[in-house]
Amino acid sequence: MSQEQPTGTAHAPVSPDRVSAARRSRGTFAAIGVVLLATIWVGTGAARASWEQIAHFLSLQGEPEPASADGSLDAETHKWIFQALRDITGQTLPHDLAAWRHWYDSQR
């Protein structure tokens, strides 16, 4: 019995060296792409400003303090603050700082 291969469908096996070279090439192109994107990102003023804000945030030490201890925030700002607290916590407390402090202290 002779086994014949169909014509036009036989493919030579790919050597492991060739597969390895293709993977290295993809890795090289990916690394170059990352470097280019990082260069573009770092070159923008927005990136530098973002990094400065992150660095400032990471360097903060001590207990957090209220942004305005004297209550000088306007009514619109208070409304946004309480809405943000509701969105973040899922609580439906009133626009009352004492109620929110009590809730927060009970969560500790």
OpenMM code with the backbone's topology and positions (N, CA, C; nanometers):
from openmm import Vec3, app, unit

residues = "MET SER GLN GLU GLN PRO THR GLY THR ALA HIS ALA PRO VAL SER PRO ASP ARG VAL SER ALA ALA ARG ARG SER ARG GLY THR PHE ALA ALA ILE GLY VAL VAL LEU LEU ALA THR ILE TRP VAL GLY THR GLY ALA ALA ARG ALA SER TRP GLU GLN ILE ALA HIS PHE LEU SER LEU GLN GLY GLU PRO GLU PRO ALA SER ALA ASP GLY SER LEU ASP ALA GLU THR HIS LYS TRP ILE PHE GLN ALA LEU ARG ASP ILE THR GLY GLN THR LEU PRO HIS ASP LEU ALA ALA TRP ARG HIS TRP TYR ASP SER GLN ARG".split()
positions = [
    Vec3(0.0835, -0.1173, 0.0000),
    Vec3(0.0000, 0.0000, 0.0000),
    Vec3(0.0876, 0.1231, 0.0000),
    Vec3(0.0661, 0.2078, -0.0899),
    Vec3(0.1446, 0.3299, -0.0923),
    Vec3(0.0571, 0.4436, -0.0446),
    Vec3(0.1176, 0.5268, 0.0347),
    Vec3(0.0432, 0.6426, 0.0851),
    Vec3(0.0889, 0.7645, 0.0078),
    Vec3(-0.0033, 0.8244, -0.0594),
    Vec3(0.0284, 0.9435, -0.1361),
    Vec3(-0.0305, 1.0654, -0.0668),
    Vec3(0.0449, 1.1724, -0.0679),
    Vec3(-0.0052, 1.2966, -0.0106),
    Vec3(-0.0798, 1.3717, -0.1196),
    Vec3(-0.1911, 1.4305, -0.0852),
    Vec3(-0.2626, 1.5095, -0.1857),
    Vec3(-0.1744, 1.6246, -0.2317),
    Vec3(-0.1849, 1.6538, -0.3576),
    Vec3(-0.1014, 1.7603, -0.4127),
    Vec3(-0.1549, 1.8971, -0.3726),
    Vec3(-0.0641, 1.9884, -0.3451),
    Vec3(-0.0994, 2.1258, -0.3137),
    Vec3(-0.1417, 2.1488, -0.1705),
    Vec3(-0.1513, 2.0442, -0.0856),
    Vec3(-0.1958, 2.0654, 0.0519),
    Vec3(-0.0870, 2.0340, 0.1529),
    Vec3(0.0224, 1.9794, 0.1111),
    Vec3(0.1294, 1.9449, 0.2049),
    Vec3(0.2087, 2.0697, 0.2403),
    Vec3(0.2346, 2.0858, 0.3681),
    Vec3(0.3134, 2.1985, 0.4171),
    Vec3(0.4332, 2.1448, 0.4922),
    Vec3(0.5441, 2.2068, 0.4700),
    Vec3(0.6634, 2.1676, 0.5442),
    Vec3(0.6473, 2.2129, 0.6881),
    Vec3(0.6923, 2.1333, 0.7829),
    Vec3(0.6814, 2.1745, 0.9229),
    Vec3(0.7663, 2.2994, 0.9478),
    Vec3(0.7173, 2.3818, 1.0370),
    Vec3(0.7885, 2.5051, 1.0709),
    Vec3(0.8911, 2.4710, 1.1775),
    Vec3(1.0115, 2.5166, 1.1566),
    Vec3(1.1170, 2.4844, 1.2516),
    Vec3(1.0994, 2.5639, 1.3807),
    Vec3(1.1393, 2.5085, 1.4939),
    Vec3(1.1297, 2.5797, 1.6223),
    Vec3(1.2080, 2.7110, 1.6219),
    Vec3(1.3187, 2.7157, 1.5472),
    Vec3(1.3966, 2.8396, 1.5408),
    Vec3(1.3155, 2.9516, 1.4764),
    Vec3(1.2417, 2.9140, 1.3736),
    Vec3(1.1618, 3.0147, 1.3033),
    Vec3(1.0471, 3.0653, 1.3910),
    Vec3(0.9843, 2.9757, 1.4684),
    Vec3(0.8773, 3.0143, 1.5601),
    Vec3(0.9335, 3.1066, 1.6678),
    Vec3(1.0499, 3.0705, 1.7196),
    Vec3(1.1137, 3.1515, 1.8229),
    Vec3(1.1481, 3.2902, 1.7701),
    Vec3(1.1963, 3.2981, 1.6469),
    Vec3(1.2310, 3.4268, 1.5876),
    Vec3(1.1058, 3.5125, 1.5694),
    Vec3(0.9952, 3.4503, 1.5307),
    Vec3(0.8704, 3.5250, 1.5131),
    Vec3(0.8216, 3.5802, 1.6464),
    Vec3(0.8345, 3.5005, 1.7511),
    Vec3(0.7929, 3.5478, 1.8839),
    Vec3(0.8815, 3.6620, 1.9307),
    Vec3(1.0112, 3.6515, 1.9064),
    Vec3(1.1030, 3.7607, 1.9441),
    Vec3(1.0689, 3.8875, 1.8682),
    Vec3(1.0366, 3.8723, 1.7396),
    Vec3(1.0013, 3.9892, 1.6592),
    Vec3(0.8763, 4.0563, 1.7131),
    Vec3(0.7751, 3.9773, 1.7463),
    Vec3(0.6527, 4.0340, 1.8033),
    Vec3(0.6811, 4.1044, 1.9342),
    Vec3(0.7635, 4.0420, 2.0171),
    Vec3(0.8002, 4.1035, 2.1451),
    Vec3(0.8759, 4.2330, 2.1253),
    Vec3(0.9642, 4.2345, 2.0273),
    Vec3(1.0414, 4.3557, 1.9980),
    Vec3(0.9497, 4.4666, 1.9509),
    Vec3(0.8576, 4.4349, 1.8585),
    Vec3(0.7643, 4.5358, 1.8092),
    Vec3(0.6739, 4.5869, 1.9213),
    Vec3(0.6313, 4.4967, 2.0091),
    Vec3(0.5465, 4.5389, 2.1217),
    Vec3(0.6239, 4.6329, 2.2138),
    Vec3(0.7491, 4.6003, 2.2425),
    Vec3(0.8313, 4.6852, 2.3290),
    Vec3(0.8533, 4.8222, 2.2658),
    Vec3(0.8790, 4.8251, 2.1368),
    Vec3(0.8981, 4.9526, 2.0669),
    Vec3(0.7694, 5.0347, 2.0725),
    Vec3(0.6564, 4.9692, 2.0538),
    Vec3(0.5280, 5.0389, 2.0609),
    Vec3(0.5026, 5.0992, 2.1983),
    Vec3(0.5339, 5.0228, 2.3021),
    Vec3(0.5160, 5.0737, 2.4383),
    Vec3(0.6063, 5.1935, 2.4631),
    Vec3(0.7305, 5.1848, 2.4191),
    Vec3(0.8240, 5.2956, 2.4370),
    Vec3(0.7753, 5.4196, 2.3627),
    Vec3(0.7279, 5.4022, 2.2400),
    Vec3(0.6768, 5.5167, 2.1638),
    Vec3(0.5559, 5.5807, 2.2311),
    Vec3(0.4622, 5.4975, 2.2763),
    Vec3(0.3448, 5.5518, 2.3444),
    Vec3(0.3837, 5.6217, 2.4740),
    Vec3(0.4748, 5.5631, 2.5483),
    Vec3(0.5205, 5.6261, 2.6723),
    Vec3(0.5889, 5.7589, 2.6439),
    Vec3(0.6673, 5.7638, 2.5374),
    Vec3(0.7355, 5.8880, 2.5004),
    Vec3(0.6352, 5.9963, 2.4645),
    Vec3(0.5343, 5.9601, 2.3891),
    Vec3(0.4309, 6.0566, 2.3515),
    Vec3(0.3565, 6.1033, 2.4759),
    Vec3(0.3204, 6.0093, 2.5642),
    Vec3(0.2453, 6.0421, 2.6850),
    Vec3(0.3269, 6.1332, 2.7760),
    Vec3(0.4532, 6.0998, 2.7965),
    Vec3(0.5387, 6.1789, 2.8847),
    Vec3(0.5665, 6.3156, 2.8250),
    Vec3(0.5683, 6.3238, 2.6942),
    Vec3(0.5977, 6.4504, 2.6282),
    Vec3(0.4852, 6.5517, 2.6372),
    Vec3(0.3667, 6.5075, 2.6779),
    Vec3(0.2551, 6.6012, 2.6856),
    Vec3(0.2530, 6.6691, 2.8215),
    Vec3(0.2048, 6.7907, 2.8241),
    Vec3(0.1945, 6.8633, 2.9499),
    Vec3(0.0941, 6.8001, 3.0436),
    Vec3(-0.0093, 6.7382, 2.9873),
    Vec3(-0.1111, 6.6744, 3.0705),
    Vec3(-0.0516, 6.5583, 3.1497),
    Vec3(0.0375, 6.4845, 3.0871),
    Vec3(0.0995, 6.3717, 3.1559),
    Vec3(0.1825, 6.4202, 3.2735),
    Vec3(0.2573, 6.5252, 3.2510),
    Vec3(0.3397, 6.5787, 3.3597),
    Vec3(0.2516, 6.6291, 3.4740),
    Vec3(0.1437, 6.6985, 3.4405),
    Vec3(0.0528, 6.7486, 3.5429),
    Vec3(-0.0121, 6.6329, 3.6193),
    Vec3(-0.0499, 6.5281, 3.5466),
    Vec3(-0.1085, 6.4106, 3.6117),
    Vec3(-0.0094, 6.3474, 3.7077),
    Vec3(0.1128, 6.3321, 3.6626),
    Vec3(0.2136, 6.2705, 3.7467),
    Vec3(0.2399, 6.3555, 3.8709),
    Vec3(0.2419, 6.4877, 3.8556),
    Vec3(0.2643, 6.5749, 3.9714),
    Vec3(0.1517, 6.5592, 4.0728),
    Vec3(0.0286, 6.5461, 4.0256),
    Vec3(-0.0833, 6.5256, 4.1168),
    Vec3(-0.0722, 6.3907, 4.1875),
    Vec3(-0.0348, 6.2879, 4.1144),
    Vec3(-0.0185, 6.1556, 4.1749),
    Vec3(0.0936, 6.1590, 4.2778),
    Vec3(0.2053, 6.2197, 4.2432),
    Vec3(0.3182, 6.2282, 4.3358),
    Vec3(0.2794, 6.3056, 4.4611),
    Vec3(0.2044, 6.4127, 4.4451),
    Vec3(0.1599, 6.4909, 4.5607),
    Vec3(0.0684, 6.4063, 4.6488),
    Vec3(-0.0254, 6.3351, 4.5868),
    Vec3(-0.1174, 6.2505, 4.6622),
    Vec3(-0.0426, 6.1430, 4.7392),
    Vec3(0.0541, 6.0798, 4.6751),
    Vec3(0.1290, 5.9731, 4.7406),
    Vec3(0.2168, 6.0243, 4.8533),
    Vec3(0.2531, 6.1517, 4.8490),
    Vec3(0.3407, 6.2057, 4.9527),
    Vec3(0.2643, 6.2608, 5.0719),
    Vec3(0.1300, 6.2615, 5.0661),
    Vec3(0.0520, 6.3133, 5.1779),
    Vec3(0.0707, 6.2241, 5.3002),
    Vec3(0.0823, 6.2888, 5.4149),
    Vec3(0.1008, 6.2137, 5.5389),
    Vec3(0.0069, 6.2690, 5.6443),
    Vec3(-0.0184, 6.1897, 5.7470),
    Vec3(-0.1022, 6.2351, 5.8564),
    Vec3(-0.2494, 6.2119, 5.8303),
    Vec3(-0.3292, 6.2567, 5.9282),
    Vec3(-0.4733, 6.2417, 5.9188),
    Vec3(-0.5305, 6.3419, 5.8182),
    Vec3(-0.6315, 6.3016, 5.7414),
    Vec3(-0.6937, 6.3966, 5.6495),
    Vec3(-0.7652, 6.5066, 5.7280),
    Vec3(-0.7664, 6.6238, 5.6721),
    Vec3(-0.8340, 6.7364, 5.7341),
    Vec3(-0.9410, 6.7876, 5.6392),
    Vec3(-1.0475, 6.8464, 5.6944),
    Vec3(-1.1508, 6.9012, 5.6070),
    Vec3(-1.0950, 7.0115, 5.5180),
    Vec3(-1.1485, 7.0214, 5.3995),
    Vec3(-1.1028, 7.1257, 5.3085),
    Vec3(-1.1388, 7.2631, 5.3615),
    Vec3(-1.2493, 7.2717, 5.4322),
    Vec3(-1.2930, 7.4000, 5.4852),
    Vec3(-1.3561, 7.3773, 5.6216),
    Vec3(-1.2801, 7.3995, 5.7265),
    Vec3(-1.3297, 7.3767, 5.8616),
    Vec3(-1.4298, 7.4829, 5.9042),
    Vec3(-1.4279, 7.5990, 5.8408),
    Vec3(-1.5166, 7.7079, 5.8821),
    Vec3(-1.6516, 7.7054, 5.8114),
    Vec3(-1.6780, 7.6057, 5.7299),
    Vec3(-1.8063, 7.5944, 5.6618),
    Vec3(-1.8268, 7.6979, 5.5532),
    Vec3(-1.7185, 7.7461, 5.4946),
    Vec3(-1.7305, 7.8518, 5.3951),
    Vec3(-1.7673, 7.8013, 5.2560),
    Vec3(-1.7907, 7.6723, 5.2406),
    Vec3(-1.8311, 7.6203, 5.1104),
    Vec3(-1.9734, 7.6645, 5.0799),
    Vec3(-1.9998, 7.6954, 4.9556),
    Vec3(-2.1341, 7.7403, 4.9193),
    Vec3(-2.2321, 7.6235, 4.9159),
    Vec3(-2.3606, 7.6557, 4.9077),
    Vec3(-2.4660, 7.5536, 4.9126),
    Vec3(-2.4548, 7.4537, 4.7977),
    Vec3(-2.4180, 7.5013, 4.6798),
    Vec3(-2.4047, 7.4117, 4.5642),
    Vec3(-2.2941, 7.3090, 4.5864),
    Vec3(-2.1830, 7.3541, 4.6438),
    Vec3(-2.0718, 7.2630, 4.6720),
    Vec3(-2.1128, 7.1592, 4.7760),
    Vec3(-2.1853, 7.2030, 4.8803),
    Vec3(-2.2351, 7.1083, 4.9815),
    Vec3(-2.3253, 7.0040, 4.9160),
    Vec3(-2.4120, 7.0483, 4.8255),
    Vec3(-2.5026, 6.9564, 4.7562),
    Vec3(-2.4236, 6.8502, 4.6805),
    Vec3(-2.3178, 6.8921, 4.6091),
    Vec3(-2.2352, 6.7977, 4.5328),
    Vec3(-2.1611, 6.7016, 4.6256),
    Vec3(-2.1143, 6.7531, 4.7379),
    Vec3(-2.0412, 6.6680, 4.8338),
    Vec3(-2.1323, 6.5580, 4.8865),
    Vec3(-2.2527, 6.5958, 4.9305),
    Vec3(-2.3441, 6.4949, 4.9842),
    Vec3(-2.3892, 6.3969, 4.8762),
    Vec3(-2.4054, 6.4439, 4.7535),
    Vec3(-2.4402, 6.3532, 4.6434),
    Vec3(-2.3270, 6.2541, 4.6184),
    Vec3(-2.2039, 6.3030, 4.6233),
    Vec3(-2.0889, 6.2139, 4.6045),
    Vec3(-2.0826, 6.1104, 4.7162),
    Vec3(-2.1082, 6.1522, 4.8393),
    Vec3(-2.1093, 6.0567, 4.9511),
    Vec3(-2.2160, 5.9499, 4.9298),
    Vec3(-2.3340, 5.9912, 4.8844),
    Vec3(-2.4397, 5.8921, 4.8578),
    Vec3(-2.3987, 5.7971, 4.7456),
    Vec3(-2.3400, 5.8521, 4.6401),
    Vec3(-2.2985, 5.7674, 4.5274),
    Vec3(-2.1897, 5.6686, 4.5686),
    Vec3(-2.0955, 5.7135, 4.6478),
    Vec3(-1.9826, 5.6292, 4.6870),
    Vec3(-2.0246, 5.5216, 4.7869),
    Vec3(-2.1062, 5.5601, 4.8858),
    Vec3(-2.1377, 5.4679, 4.9950),
    Vec3(-2.2660, 5.3891, 4.9750),
    Vec3(-2.3566, 5.4404, 4.8911),
    Vec3(-2.4860, 5.3750, 4.8757),
    Vec3(-2.5821, 5.4095, 4.9891),
    Vec3(-2.5433, 5.4988, 5.0789),
    Vec3(-2.6273, 5.5412, 5.1908),
    Vec3(-2.7181, 5.6550, 5.1468),
    Vec3(-2.8315, 5.6685, 5.2133),
    Vec3(-2.9250, 5.7760, 5.1804),
    Vec3(-2.9436, 5.8672, 5.3006),
    Vec3(-2.8345, 5.9130, 5.3549),
    Vec3(-2.8401, 6.0024, 5.4697),
    Vec3(-2.8729, 6.1436, 5.4237),
    Vec3(-2.9261, 6.2269, 5.5155),
    Vec3(-2.9617, 6.3640, 5.4777),
    Vec3(-2.8383, 6.4517, 5.4572),
    Vec3(-2.8612, 6.5719, 5.4136),
    Vec3(-2.7535, 6.6695, 5.3957),
    Vec3(-2.7139, 6.7242, 5.5321),
    Vec3(-2.6594, 6.6366, 5.6144),
    Vec3(-2.6241, 6.6729, 5.7513),
    Vec3(-2.4893, 6.6107, 5.7836),
    Vec3(-2.3910, 6.6957, 5.8060),
    Vec3(-2.2547, 6.6491, 5.8304),
    Vec3(-2.2469, 6.5592, 5.9533),
    Vec3(-2.3204, 6.5928, 6.0581),
    Vec3(-2.3175, 6.5123, 6.1812),
    Vec3(-2.3684, 6.3706, 6.1543),
    Vec3(-2.4728, 6.3580, 6.0728),
    Vec3(-2.5270, 6.2254, 6.0402),
    Vec3(-2.4231, 6.1428, 5.9634),
    Vec3(-2.3535, 6.2058, 5.8702),
    Vec3(-2.2508, 6.1344, 5.7934),
    Vec3(-2.1329, 6.0967, 5.8824),
    Vec3(-2.0929, 6.1853, 5.9733),
    Vec3(-1.9826, 6.1524, 6.0655),
    Vec3(-2.0210, 6.0353, 6.1545),
    Vec3(-2.1454, 6.0368, 6.2046),
    Vec3(-2.1920, 5.9266, 6.2882),
    Vec3(-2.1892, 5.7956, 6.2094),
    Vec3(-2.2375, 5.7984, 6.0851),
    Vec3(-2.2360, 5.6768, 6.0025),
    Vec3(-2.0932, 5.6302, 5.9798),
    Vec3(-2.0035, 5.7239, 5.9474),
    Vec3(-1.8650, 5.6887, 5.9205),
    Vec3(-1.8001, 5.6271, 6.0441),
    Vec3(-1.8201, 5.6891, 6.1591),
    Vec3(-1.7615, 5.6364, 6.2837),
    Vec3(-1.8142, 5.4974, 6.3153),
    Vec3(-1.9403, 5.4698, 6.2816),
    Vec3(-1.9970, 5.3367, 6.3091),
    Vec3(-1.9409, 5.2303, 6.2151),
    Vec3(-1.8779, 5.2701, 6.1045),
    Vec3(-1.8227, 5.1757, 6.0076),
    Vec3(-1.6806, 5.1343, 6.0412),
    Vec3(-1.6184, 5.2045, 6.1314),
    Vec3(-1.4775, 5.1765, 6.1652),
    Vec3(-1.4625, 5.0491, 6.2408),
] * unit.nanometer
topology = app.Topology()
chain = topology.addChain("A")
for resn in residues:
    res = topology.addResidue(resn, chain)
    for name in ("N", "CA", "C"):
        topology.addAtom(name, app.Element.getBySymbol(name[0]), res)
